[in-house]
Amino acid sequence: MYRDRTRLHNHGYQHRCVKVIDRMLLDAWLSADEHVRVRGLTLAETCQDPAAHERLVDAYVNFRINEGGDGDGDGDGGEAVPEGLRRARQILDRITRRDFYRELAEVDLADPDFADVAGMTDDEVLTKKN
């Protein structure tokens, strides 16, 4: 059983595609944070309320992102879609179409040449000048 769990971890849960989808979902949820409410709280605030956090499952949040985030469910499209919500919808659509992020580089942060990027955000690394 230990070998099976290790194999699943190494070849399933840590698979490259799984990691890319995890990152894309994270980006979608971060983009939609202010626009999707769970019991009146933003996605980031739900960790403070156990009842709201209990509802925080992928299917629920993804549904709210696609329906408009405000929970009225009318889907009438009468109002302008906020940029964050539009971006989140695009990312979820890319996941559905299997249009995943591309790997540009692999960086070993233990390498002394990359020690200065260890505490940087993704955007800071991409804009870093040598």
Residue, then its C-alpha position, 0 to 999 in steps of 0.5 A: m500500500y505504501r508503494d501504491r501511495t508513493r507511485l500515485h503521488n509521484h506519477g499522478y498528483q505531481h504530474r506536470c499537467v496536474k501542476v499546470i492545471d492547479r496553477m491555472l485554477l489558482d490564477a482564475w480564482l485570484s482574478a475572480d476574488e473580488h467578484v465571487r462572493v460566498r456568504g457575502l465574503t470574497l474568496a480570500e476571506t472565506c478562510q475566516d468563516p467555517a460555513a463559507h469555507e465549507r462551500l468553497v469547492d471547485a465546482y461551486v466557485n467555477f459555476r459562480i465565475n461563469e454565471g457572473g459571480d454575483g449569485d443572481g443567476d440571471g445570466d442576462g449579460g446586461e451589465a459589463v463583466p469586470e476585468g477580473l471575472r472576464r480573465a477568470r472565465q478565459i482561464l477556465d475556458r483554456i482549461t476546458r480546451r486543454d490549452f494549458y500554460r506553456e513551460l518557458a524554463e525550469v529554474d533550480l533555486a538551489d543553484p547559486d546563480f538563481a539565489d537572488v530570485a528565490g523571494m521574488t514573485d513571478d512578475e518580478v522574475l520575468t521583468k528582472k534585468n541582469 
